[in-house]
C-alpha cells in the first residue's frame, strides 16, 4: 500500500483527487496521512468526501477513515 503525506506541497485536496484517479486506473490502494494539515480547516471537507465516495463507488473499493474534518495524525 502506498502512503502519501497530505500536507506535502500545496497541502490541499489535489493530492487526494490525484491519488483517487491513479488508484482507479492502477487498482493499487493508498493511504493519505495529514490530509490538508497545513490549512486553516484541516482534514476532509465535503467536496473531498464526495470525491472519495464517488471513486469508491466507481472502483468498487472499500474505504475507511473517511469523514468530514477527519485528519489522521501520526501516533
C-alpha positions, 0 to 999 in steps of 0.5 A: 500500500502506498502512503502519501503525506497530505500536507506535502506541497500545496497541502490541499485536496489535489493530492487526494483527487490525484491519488483517487484517479491513479488508484482507479486506473492502477487498482493499487490502494493508498493511504493519505496521512495529514490530509490538508494539515497545513490549512486553516480547516484541516482534514476532509471537507465535503467536496473531498468526501464526495470525491472519495465516495464517488471513486469508491463507488466507481472502483468498487473499493472499500474505504475507511477513515473517511469523514468530514474534518477527519485528519489522521495524525501520526501516533 
